[in-house]
Amino acid sequence: MDARQEFLELYNTYIKREGAASLLNWLENKSDFFTAPASAKFHLACEGGLVTHSLSVAKLMLRYEDEDKESLAICGLLHDLCKTNYYKVSMRNVKNEITGQWEKQPFYQVEDSFPFGHGEKSVYMIERFFKLSGPEAMAIRWHMGGFDEAVKGGSFAISKAYERYPLAVKLHLCDMESSYLLEPRG
């Protein structure tokens, strides 16, 4: 089963709330979610990287027996929704080490038409279709941990979120495990 089919199976199995079908329709027909990279240069910077990463994080999240399965699936599958329609393919010249010739190579470039912040943007995008619970919104908002711009700027709000919402810590840990231990870099 390919990543797209597996994503659809998990989504349809676990996510049942009102508006879920509309979000899935948007993902399939009005976004590049299933073809977008997970990053421009770090992890899964390749076609289909975003769906592969989201699926990986969801599978890790679903290991937690003490949480609602729908919440785990929502957080895992949709935490990086902000990366849909976010990257574009551009070209750059790269020197071929064997021939010494310059060749055009494709690469992913960020084109953020709605610069709202990473986690915040994912929460905003999901809530256009269905309501998130407080713990789900906090988990998705703070899943970047120390890489979040607010944290790098000195905000301590993440500490309060992690203290109050174990789901937020779990999503951050699963995202890091997937990104750094399970997925190819670059």
N, C-alpha and C positions, 0 to 999 in steps of 0.2 A: 504494500500500500504506500502511495507517495504521501509527502507531507501535507499537501492540500486535502486529500481524502481523509487522512488521519485527523487533521484539524477539524474538518466538517463533522466527522463522527463524534469527536469529543465535545465539540460545541453543541451539537444536537442532542447528545446524551445528557449533558449536565446543565446547560443553560436554558431555562424554561420560562423566565419571567417575561411579562408583557413588554414588547418592543424588541425582543431578541431576534425575531425573524427579520424585522426591518434592518437591524444592524448587520445581520448576516447578508442580506440582500445588497446593502451598501458595500460591504467588503468585497462581494463577488462581482458587482456590476459597476461600481463608481469609484473604485480605488485600485491601487496597485499592490494591495496587501500581499497577494500570493506570488508576486514577482519581485517585490522590493527587496533590497539587501537589509540585513540587520544593522549594518553600520557602513560608513564610507571606507574605513581602513582598519578597523580593529577586529571584531569577530563577525564571521559569516558575511563578509563584504562581497557577496555574490548574488546572482539572481535567485530568488526564492529563500534568501537568508532570513528574512523577517518571519515568515511562516514557520520555518524550521526552528528558529530560536524560540518563538512563542510556544510552539508545541513542546519543545524540550522543557521549558520552564513550567508549563502546565503539568507535564508528567511528573516532574519533581514535586510540585505543589500537591498533587493528588496523593502523595505518600502520607500526608498528614491525616491521621485518623480522627483527630480531635477538632476538626473544622468542618463546616458545611461544604459539601462537595461542589455545589454550585458556586459558592464564593471562591473556592480554590481554582476552579476552572476559569471563572471570569478574570481573576487576577493574573493567572498564568497565561491565558490565551490573549488577553487584551491589554496588558500593561504597557506595551510599546505601540499602541494604536497611533500615537503621535507621529510615527515614522511612515505612515501611509501618505502617498503623494508628497513626499518630503525630499527624495533624492532624484537627481536626473543624471543621465549618462552624458558625459562630456568626453572630449578627446584631448590627449596631450602627447607630446613627442617624447619618446624614450629611446635611448641608444641601445641597439642590439649589440650585446657583448661579443657575439660570434662574428658578425659581419662588420661591425663598426658603423653601420648605417642607422640613421634616425628613422624611427617608425612611429606612426600614430597608434596609440593604445587607448582603449576606453577606460574610464574611471568614473566612480560615483562622486557627485558633487551635491552638497546640500543646497536646496532651494526652498527655504522655509517661508511660505506665504502667510503663515499665521504664527509669529514668534511669541508664543504664550508661555513657554517653559516646557520642559519635558514631561514630567509626571502630571502637571496641571493640565496640559493639553490633552493627554490621554483621558483623564477624568472628564474634561469638558466634552470631548468627542463622544465618549461612551454615553454620557448623560443626555446627549441629543436624541438618543434612542430609548434608553431605559435608566431608571433610578438605581444608583449604587447605594449600598448600605454605608454607614460611617466607616466601619473597618475596611471595607473594600476600597472606598475612596482614599483613605489614608494610606493603605498599602500601595496602591497604584501611584499616588502622589509622591511617596517617599521611597519608591523602589530603587532609586539610583544611589541611595546612601550618601557616602562622602563625595561622590562624583556630581551630586546635585549642585546647581549654581548657587542656590540659597545657602547651602552648607558651606561651599567654598567662600561665600561672602561673609560668613560668620554667624549665620542663623543657628540657633539652638532648638528650633521647633522640632527638628527631626528626633531629638532625644525624647521630647514629650510624646511624640507620635509612637516611637518604638516602645516606650514605657507603657502606654495605654492600649496599644493595638498589636498584640502578638502576630496577627496576620501580616502586618507591615514588615516585621522582622523576617518572617518566613519567606515572603516574596523577595525581599532583598537578598537573602541567603541563596534562594533557588536561582535567582537571576545571576548572581555571581558564580555559583557552581556551574551553571550552564555556560556562561560566557567565558570563564577562565579555565575550567577543567574539562568540559565536554566538547566544546566547539572549536573548530580550526580558527586560528588567528589570521587576519589579513584577508 
